[in-house]
Amino acid sequence: MSFDFTLDKYRQLCEAIINAQYTVLTVEACLTRRNPPQKFIVLRHDVDRNPDRALQMAIIENRFGIKASYYFRYDKKVFQPYIVSEIAKLGHEIGYHYETLDRAKGNYDKAIQMFEHELEEFRKIAEIKTICMHGNPLTKWDNRDLWTKYDFKNFGLIGEAYLSFDNITYLSDTGRTWGSKYKVKDWLPSITSGDKEKSGDNVVDSTDDLVHLIDSGHLKSVYLLAHPERWSNSLIGWITSLMLDTGVNLAKQMLTLRKRRSG
């Protein structure tokens, strides 16, 4: 397949990263290193759906000697202990992709109780040092706001994948593009939608664009997020992902338009 967002295309991305001599870091490794490498990429995956696809991606990275961070939702279709364990055995970081403020419908006390319980369930399988919020674009809550009332460090955590980063070029495949067009909550705190230089929106759209950017070596520090369920070598899987992304992007556009009209 020559389409974008396939596992073959992801393999090309990994190859470009290695050939350009970037050091690839997990979120935990980046936050704990005193002296970051001269050129590095923080590589993160949010496993929102399809944990099998996450394992396929983890195996590809392992063959390139790459270690990444995998954040799993606490959802019965996603929280698969065997797959979580297998990815950890490959040397990747496992993290908790929390969404308790959404599920508690804005009730902070209920959300933190759910958070503590779910974190402990993850820790029965793997060491958890960092967490990452799940940003459902169609809900009115931002799960990161949980930490305006509580402190995640009180749970033996060293960082949050959004809140603990600043001054780094952040690029994600949210909305089936590496640009910012369909990103609603997927921003680092230091970046606003108008800050094109830090978001990379002025440089990349497709994965081929991203490969060219990496080949150039122009960026010294990059933070990449790729959602495993979006990347498939199966035509049926690829079309299914395309249809889902198209539907969600349409819903985002309608929501944005509604907010503008009401504002």
N, C-alpha and C positions, 0 to 999 in steps of 0.2 A: 504494500500500500504506500502511495506517495502522499497521502493526506497528512495534515498536521494533527497533532495530539494522538499519535500512535506510539506503541512501545518501541517500534523501530526508530521513530523520530526522537524519542527520549534517549535511546541508545546513542544516537548521533550527538545529542546534547552532552551526555556524559563524556563521550570521546573528545569533544571540543574542550570541555573543562580540563580534562587531563592533559591534552596536547598544549593548551595555553599555560600549563604549569601553575594553575591555581591550587592552593591548599583548600580542601573541602572540610568544613567543620560542622559538627552538630550544634544545635542551639546551646546545649550544656557546655560543650567544649569552648565555644566562642565566649561565653559568659565567664568561664573560669580561667582562661588563659591570661596571663599577665602581659605578655608581649605577643600580639597578633602577628601572623606572618605578613610579609610585604604585600602579597596578593592572596586574597582568600574569598571563598564563597561559603556562606551559611546556607545549608540545604535542608528544607523542611517540607514535610508532607502532612496535610490534614486529611485523615481517612474519614470522610463523611459517609461514604457508602462503599460497598464492594471491597472487603478486606482481601479477597483473593488477588485482586489487581494490585493491591499494596505489596503483597508478597512477591509477585512477579517483578515489580519495580525494585524491590529490595535486593532481589537476586541479581538483576542487571547491575545495580550499583556495586554490589559485592565483587563482581567480576572485574570491575574497574578499580577496586581497592577504595571505594568511596563509602563513607559512613554518613548517614543522614538521620534526621529526627522525624519520627512517625507519631503523630498525635491521633489517638483513637477516641471516637465518641463512645459514651456509655450507652449503647443502644444494642438490643439483642441481635440485630442483623450485622452489627459492626464489631461489637466487643466479643471477638472469637479468641479465647485464651490460647488455643493451639497456634493460630497464625501470629498473634502477638508474641508468643514465645519463640516461634521460628524466626521472626524478624529480629528479635533481640539476640538470638544465637548468631546471626550474621554480623553482629557488631554494631547494629544501629541503635540509636537512642529511642526509647519508648516514652511517650508523654500522654497526658490526659487532656482530651479536647472537650473542655467543660462547656455546658450550656444550661446551667441550673437556674440562672436568673430568668431565662426564657421560660423554662418549664415550671418555675414557681410563679410565673406571671407577675414578676416584679416584687415578690415578697422576699426581702433580703434574708430574714431569719430562716425561712424555709429553704432558701437557696443555699445558704452556707451549710446547713445540716445535710442536704443532699450532696453537696460538694465533698464534704468530709467522708461520707459513706462511700461514694463512688471512687474517690481517690484511694481509699483503703482496698477496694476491690481490685484496682489496677496493681497495687503494691503486692498483692498476693502472687502476681505473675512476674513482674519486673520492677526494677528500681526506677522510681519516678522522681526526678529532680527538677523538671520544668513542666509547665502547663501552657495551654494555648486556648483562648476562647474560640468557640464556634460562633461565627457571625451570620446567623440567619437573616438575610436582607429583608424578609417580609414580616419580621416582628418589630415591635416598637422599643424593645429593650436592648441594651448593649451589655453583654455578659461581663465585659471588663469593668463595668461600673460596680460590680460586687466588691472590688478592691478599694472603692472610695470609703467603704464602711469597715472592711476587714483587711488583714494583712496576710497575703499568701505565704510569707516567710514563716509565719507561725505554724505552718503545716510541713515544715522541713523542706521547703522548696527554695530554689535559688533564683528562679526567674520565671517570667511570663513572656511568651514568644512575641507579643506585641509591645507590652509595656516596658520591657527591659532593653529595648534597642532604640538607638538614636543615631543620626548622622551616618546612615548607610543607604545605599541605593537599594530600594525594595521593589521586586518584580514578582508578580504572581499571575497564575493562569486563570484566575477567577473571571467568569464570564466568557471563557473560551478565547481569551486574548491576553497578551502580556501587557497591554495598555490599561488605562484606567476607566474606560468607557462604562463598564458595567460593575464597577466596584462601589459598593455602598458602605460597608463597614470594614472592608479589608484595607486598612491603612495603619501605618505606624503613627504613634502620637505626634511625631515631629513633622508629619507630612499632611498637607491639606490638598484638596482636589485641584487647587490652582498651582501647586508646586510641581511643575512638570519635570524639573531637573532631577529632583530626588526620587520621583516615582518612576522615572525612566520612560514615561509615556511618550516623550518626544522622539524616542529612538527605536522602540520595539513594538511590534504588534504580533507577528507570527513567531514560531519557534526558530525558523530560519533566520529571522532578524536577530533573535537572541544569540544564536550560534555565531553570527557575524560579529556581534558586539563582543562576545567572549573571545573570538579569534583575534580581534583588534587589540585586546589587552588594555583598552582605554580605562576601564574601571578597575580600581585597586581593591575595593571591597563591595561585595554584592550579596544580597539576601534574596534567595529564590524560594518561592512556594509553588509546588505542583501537587494537584489533587489526583491521586492514583486512579480514581474511578473514571476520570476524563480520558485516560490514555489506554487505547485498546488496539490490538492487531486483528481482532475479529470484526468483520464488516458489520455484523448484527450489533455487536457491542458498541462499535464506533457510532453507528446510526442512532442507537438508543441514547447514547450520551449526548450526541448532537441535538436530538429532539428535546431532551430534558433541559439542556443549557439554553436552547432557543426559547422554550417556554418560560424559564426563570428570568431570562433577560427581558422578555416582553413584560412580565409582571413587574420587574424593577422599573422599567420605563413608565408604565402606567402609574405606579406608586409615586415616582418622582414628579410626573405631570400633575397628579392629584395634589401633592404637597405644594407645588408652585401655585396652583389655582387657589388653594385654601389660604396660602400665605399672602 
